[in-house]
Amino acid sequence: MSLKMRAKQKIKEFTLFDVTYEDGSQTSNRKVPTAVLDAPEEEGVVKAFIEAQDRTIAAASGRPRGAIKTVVRSRQ
C-alpha cells in the first residue's frame, strides 16, 4: 500500500471550530472530537465541550475565559 493511499484512509478524529466570546475575543481552530458531533443538537454539544476545555485551561492558568457567544466550524 502506497503512502498516498494510507493518507486517504486516515480517519478524521477532530473537527475544528472558531469561537467568539461575549467580550469580542476570538479563538480559531479549537479541536472537538468528531465522536462528540453525533448528537442531534450539535452546536450545544460543541459549546459545552469547548466550555469544559476553557474551564480546564482557566484552572491551570488562573485566567478565566468569558462566556461563549458563537461557535462555527472553521473553514478549511
BAGUTOR-491210 format. One line per 10 residues: number of its first residue (from 0); their letters; for each residue x, y, z of C-alpha. Coordinates in Angstrom, 3 decimals, decimal comma. Layout:
<nodes>
NUM) A) X/Y/Z  ...
</nodes>
This chain:
<nodes>
0) MSLKMRAKQK) 0,000/0,000/0,000  1,461/3,347/-1,012  1,860/6,251/1,372  -0,705/8,267/-0,573  -3,352/5,574/-0,178  -2,715/5,310/3,561  -3,077/9,073/3,950  -6,508/8,980/2,297  -7,678/6,203/4,606  -6,807/8,123/7,746
10) IKEFTLFDVT) -9,921/8,740/9,825  -10,600/12,327/10,798  -10,548/12,380/14,600  -11,206/16,082/15,225  -13,319/18,856/13,759  -12,121/22,450/14,075  -14,286/25,325/15,300  -13,857/29,097/15,585  -15,166/30,574/18,835  -16,241/34,164/19,527
20) YEDGSQTSNR) -16,637/35,248/23,153  -19,022/37,830/24,639  -16,110/40,251/25,217  -15,294/40,191/21,471  -12,197/37,994/21,684  -11,860/35,073/19,287  -10,066/31,746/19,134  -9,616/29,736/15,964  -9,258/26,064/15,198  -10,485/24,694/18,520
30) KVPTAVLDAP) -10,375/20,906/18,302  -13,506/18,937/19,130  -13,554/15,128/18,780  -15,627/14,029/15,804  -17,334/11,425/18,015  -18,944/14,278/20,014  -20,625/15,594/16,859  -23,008/12,640/16,539  -25,504/14,357/18,841  -28,680/15,849/17,321
40) EEEGVVKAFI) -28,046/19,262/18,921  -24,522/19,726/17,589  -23,980/23,400/18,486  -24,950/22,928/22,131  -22,721/19,880/22,500  -19,771/21,632/20,863  -20,282/24,717/23,027  -20,388/22,599/26,196  -17,238/20,718/25,152  -15,307/23,947/24,475
50) EAQDRTIAAA) -16,552/25,494/27,746  -15,178/22,432/29,578  -11,831/22,931/27,808  -11,881/26,611/28,818  -12,520/25,703/32,475  -9,572/23,273/32,452  -7,297/25,897/30,897  -8,529/28,570/33,332  -7,818/26,301/36,313  -4,252/25,779/35,127
60) SGRPRGAIKT) -3,554/29,388/34,137  -5,632/31,275/36,707  -7,210/33,372/33,920  -10,895/32,560/33,302  -12,468/32,961/29,852  -15,642/34,890/29,205  -18,917/33,399/28,050  -19,084/31,968/24,525  -21,175/33,999/22,096  -20,907/31,913/18,898
70) VVRSRQ) -19,324/28,686/17,674  -18,883/27,983/13,939  -16,984/25,330/12,002  -13,605/26,546/10,775  -13,294/26,944/7,049  -10,619/24,742/5,579
</nodes>
